[in-house]
Amino acid sequence: MEKSDLRVISLSQTSFPWRWPVCPAKLVVANNFAQEGSVSSVIQVLSKNRSITQLMLPFVLLLLLLSNISIALSQLSLGVALLLLLVGRATGRLILGRTGLEKSALAVVLWALLMIPFSSDPGQSAHYFERFFLFSTLWVVATVSDREQWRKYLLIAVVVGSVSISTYGLIHIYMETGALFQTRLGAMSNPMTSGCLLMMSLLVIGGFIFTPGLRPRVRALLLISALPVTLALVQTLTRSAWLGMLAGGITILALVRPKLTGIFLAVIVAGFFVISQVSEKYMSEGVAERFSISEVLSSRSSTERQEMWLGGWQMVKSNPLTGVGDRDLTSLAPEYYGGPETDYYGHLHSNPVMLAVIWGIPGLLLVAFFQGQQLVLMWRRWRNPKQAPELWQRGWVLAGMGVWMGFFVAGLTEWYFGDAESILLYLGIMGAALATNGEVDADKRV
């Protein structure tokens, strides 16, 4: 999927195996829905069988597992989980998992909605408004993250998905080229997206590895699972994801093992320097350039980004309050920067730049507050054990802070906020990290 393609999959436009048993309940909700074709039939089943959160759990697990593998399937899983959540709310059988982000998220959504009439292409902005379907991931995941055992299942889903796609990608490259580091890994859609997904998955694994109190055997299994994901992340050759991994790793270590932070940074810098020295001998020319410090500073990719960001600033100056609208910038960008030989990508390779361009300075500030609030809430939970008293809960908080920092740093040079694959997994991780404990009232369980 191209980074400029921000559309989401509509359940009404896709086929789905409704008869697939999603849980070992006596009556399967999906099958009943297919036979009866009405929401009332789902409600009748729910009144006799498992709690709604139990029915949601398999789809949330699929959402996280498939987020590294298939955006279409992960969004289908999100859609089914959201449908169950809405049914639960409508019947009074479910209390929505809260994250503390409800007001700031609503402010972002409302601002984007209000800006549609002011867009330079209102029709396309209205179409792109569908992106906010993905915001539901926050509360869908948070709703099933109120039990310690289920938090463990969520971690397993992320690990299995990232290890699977990493192993597949590495084997595919080796079979195609006879060696590693001869081409870029982009097993899901493209190297930039794959890099961001693997970076966040690896930071989740790393967060749990360093969570105090984790059993040695579990820690060892996580270390083993981190190996193929680490190799695959390097193989994407996506430097924004590498920087995000570095920033997120430093954040995690600073919180639990501050003395190791300097050692970690020194090892990464030394390793990059060594690889840059030997890359020309053991890697293809295109791959070796990705490790070259001089290439980083003077490459076409770097100069293109500088040109894009300067052009973006011109767009912001022209439309400081409303922006140009949430749209593809390919046809608009030539008015602000570039020439006949310039390549236009539909976006400007930077979260803050793009947010200011499409929604104006107020939109940038609202999203900054939305994301900043995530970090503040996680920090408070980490500092106050009473807010996150259980082992797997604290693991998600620690991993969440690492992912937040990684996503922020990587997003300085990539449009990851507008990338459906990346934002889906990011919001899922935030939902697991920020879910309040015990939100679902035991009296309302079936």
RAKARA-V37780 format. One record per residue. N is the residue number from 1. RES is the residue in three letters. OMEGA is omega in whole degrees, -180 to 180 (NA if undefined). Layout:
# RAKARA-V37780
n = {N	N}
res = {RES	RES}
omega = {OMEGA	OMEGA}
This chain:
# RAKARA-V37780
n = {1	2	3	4	5	6	7	8	9	10	11	12	13	14	15	16	17	18	19	20	21	22	23	24	25	26	27	28	29	30	31	32	33	34	35	36	37	38	39	40	41	42	43	44	45	46	47	48	49	50	51	52	53	54	55	56	57	58	59	60	61	62	63	64	65	66	67	68	69	70	71	72	73	74	75	76	77	78	79	80	81	82	83	84	85	86	87	88	89	90	91	92	93	94	95	96	97	98	99	100	101	102	103	104	105	106	107	108	109	110	111	112	113	114	115	116	117	118	119	120	121	122	123	124	125	126	127	128	129	130	131	132	133	134	135	136	137	138	139	140	141	142	143	144	145	146	147	148	149	150	151	152	153	154	155	156	157	158	159	160	161	162	163	164	165	166	167	168	169	170	171	172	173	174	175	176	177	178	179	180	181	182	183	184	185	186	187	188	189	190	191	192	193	194	195	196	197	198	199	200	201	202	203	204	205	206	207	208	209	210	211	212	213	214	215	216	217	218	219	220	221	222	223	224	225	226	227	228	229	230	231	232	233	234	235	236	237	238	239	240	241	242	243	244	245	246	247	248	249	250	251	252	253	254	255	256	257	258	259	260	261	262	263	264	265	266	267	268	269	270	271	272	273	274	275	276	277	278	279	280	281	282	283	284	285	286	287	288	289	290	291	292	293	294	295	296	297	298	299	300	301	302	303	304	305	306	307	308	309	310	311	312	313	314	315	316	317	318	319	320	321	322	323	324	325	326	327	328	329	330	331	332	333	334	335	336	337	338	339	340	341	342	343	344	345	346	347	348	349	350	351	352	353	354	355	356	357	358	359	360	361	362	363	364	365	366	367	368	369	370	371	372	373	374	375	376	377	378	379	380	381	382	383	384	385	386	387	388	389	390	391	392	393	394	395	396	397	398	399	400	401	402	403	404	405	406	407	408	409	410	411	412	413	414	415	416	417	418	419	420	421	422	423	424	425	426	427	428	429	430	431	432	433	434	435	436	437	438	439	440	441	442	443	444	445	446}
res = {MET	GLU	LYS	SER	ASP	LEU	ARG	VAL	ILE	SER	LEU	SER	GLN	THR	SER	PHE	PRO	TRP	ARG	TRP	PRO	VAL	CYS	PRO	ALA	LYS	LEU	VAL	VAL	ALA	ASN	ASN	PHE	ALA	GLN	GLU	GLY	SER	VAL	SER	SER	VAL	ILE	GLN	VAL	LEU	SER	LYS	ASN	ARG	SER	ILE	THR	GLN	LEU	MET	LEU	PRO	PHE	VAL	LEU	LEU	LEU	LEU	LEU	LEU	SER	ASN	ILE	SER	ILE	ALA	LEU	SER	GLN	LEU	SER	LEU	GLY	VAL	ALA	LEU	LEU	LEU	LEU	LEU	VAL	GLY	ARG	ALA	THR	GLY	ARG	LEU	ILE	LEU	GLY	ARG	THR	GLY	LEU	GLU	LYS	SER	ALA	LEU	ALA	VAL	VAL	LEU	TRP	ALA	LEU	LEU	MET	ILE	PRO	PHE	SER	SER	ASP	PRO	GLY	GLN	SER	ALA	HIS	TYR	PHE	GLU	ARG	PHE	PHE	LEU	PHE	SER	THR	LEU	TRP	VAL	VAL	ALA	THR	VAL	SER	ASP	ARG	GLU	GLN	TRP	ARG	LYS	TYR	LEU	LEU	ILE	ALA	VAL	VAL	VAL	GLY	SER	VAL	SER	ILE	SER	THR	TYR	GLY	LEU	ILE	HIS	ILE	TYR	MET	GLU	THR	GLY	ALA	LEU	PHE	GLN	THR	ARG	LEU	GLY	ALA	MET	SER	ASN	PRO	MET	THR	SER	GLY	CYS	LEU	LEU	MET	MET	SER	LEU	LEU	VAL	ILE	GLY	GLY	PHE	ILE	PHE	THR	PRO	GLY	LEU	ARG	PRO	ARG	VAL	ARG	ALA	LEU	LEU	LEU	ILE	SER	ALA	LEU	PRO	VAL	THR	LEU	ALA	LEU	VAL	GLN	THR	LEU	THR	ARG	SER	ALA	TRP	LEU	GLY	MET	LEU	ALA	GLY	GLY	ILE	THR	ILE	LEU	ALA	LEU	VAL	ARG	PRO	LYS	LEU	THR	GLY	ILE	PHE	LEU	ALA	VAL	ILE	VAL	ALA	GLY	PHE	PHE	VAL	ILE	SER	GLN	VAL	SER	GLU	LYS	TYR	MET	SER	GLU	GLY	VAL	ALA	GLU	ARG	PHE	SER	ILE	SER	GLU	VAL	LEU	SER	SER	ARG	SER	SER	THR	GLU	ARG	GLN	GLU	MET	TRP	LEU	GLY	GLY	TRP	GLN	MET	VAL	LYS	SER	ASN	PRO	LEU	THR	GLY	VAL	GLY	ASP	ARG	ASP	LEU	THR	SER	LEU	ALA	PRO	GLU	TYR	TYR	GLY	GLY	PRO	GLU	THR	ASP	TYR	TYR	GLY	HIS	LEU	HIS	SER	ASN	PRO	VAL	MET	LEU	ALA	VAL	ILE	TRP	GLY	ILE	PRO	GLY	LEU	LEU	LEU	VAL	ALA	PHE	PHE	GLN	GLY	GLN	GLN	LEU	VAL	LEU	MET	TRP	ARG	ARG	TRP	ARG	ASN	PRO	LYS	GLN	ALA	PRO	GLU	LEU	TRP	GLN	ARG	GLY	TRP	VAL	LEU	ALA	GLY	MET	GLY	VAL	TRP	MET	GLY	PHE	PHE	VAL	ALA	GLY	LEU	THR	GLU	TRP	TYR	PHE	GLY	ASP	ALA	GLU	SER	ILE	LEU	LEU	TYR	LEU	GLY	ILE	MET	GLY	ALA	ALA	LEU	ALA	THR	ASN	GLY	GLU	VAL	ASP	ALA	ASP	LYS	ARG	VAL}
omega = {179	-178	-179	-179	-173	-179	175	-177	177	-179	-179	-176	-177	174	-178	-178	-176	-179	179	-178	-177	177	-177	177	-179	176	-178	-176	-177	-179	180	180	-180	-177	-175	177	179	179	-179	178	177	-179	180	179	-178	-179	-176	-171	-170	177	-178	179	177	178	178	-171	-179	-179	176	177	177	178	-178	-180	-175	-179	176	-170	-175	179	180	-178	179	178	173	178	177	-179	179	179	179	177	178	179	-179	176	179	178	-178	-179	180	-177	-176	172	-177	175	-176	-177	-173	-177	-171	-176	-179	177	179	179	178	-178	-179	179	179	179	-179	-178	-177	180	-178	-178	174	174	-175	-179	180	178	177	178	-179	177	177	180	-174	167	-178	177	179	178	179	-173	174	180	-179	-177	180	-177	-177	180	-176	-180	-179	175	176	179	179	177	-180	180	179	-178	-178	-180	-177	178	-179	-177	178	-180	178	-178	-179	178	-180	179	-179	-180	-178	-172	-178	180	174	177	172	178	-178	177	174	-168	-177	-178	177	-175	-179	179	179	178	-180	180	-180	177	-179	179	-180	177	174	178	180	178	180	177	-177	177	180	177	-180	-179	-178	-179	179	179	180	178	178	177	179	-180	-180	-175	-180	-180	178	-180	179	178	177	-177	176	-180	-180	-172	176	178	176	179	177	178	179	-179	179	178	178	179	-180	-179	-180	-179	-175	-179	-174	-180	-180	-175	180	179	179	-180	-180	180	-179	-179	180	179	179	180	-180	-180	180	-179	-176	-173	-177	-178	-171	-177	176	-176	-179	179	-179	180	-179	180	-177	180	180	180	178	-175	-172	-176	177	180	-179	-180	177	180	178	179	178	-175	175	176	177	178	177	177	-180	179	179	-177	-172	-175	-174	-174	180	-179	179	-171	171	-174	-174	-178	-178	-174	-179	178	-173	179	173	-179	-177	-177	-178	174	178	-171	-179	177	-171	172	176	178	-177	180	-179	-179	178	-179	-173	-177	179	180	177	178	177	-179	179	178	178	177	178	-180	178	179	178	-179	-180	-179	178	179	179	180	179	-179	-179	-177	-180	179	177	-171	-172	-172	-176	175	179	176	179	178	179	178	-180	179	176	179	179	-179	179	180	180	-178	179	-179	176	-178	176	179	-177	178	179	179	-172	-178	-175	-176	178	-180	179	-179	175	178	178	178	178	-178	-173	-179	178	-173	173	-178	-177	-179	-177	-180	-178	174	179	NA}
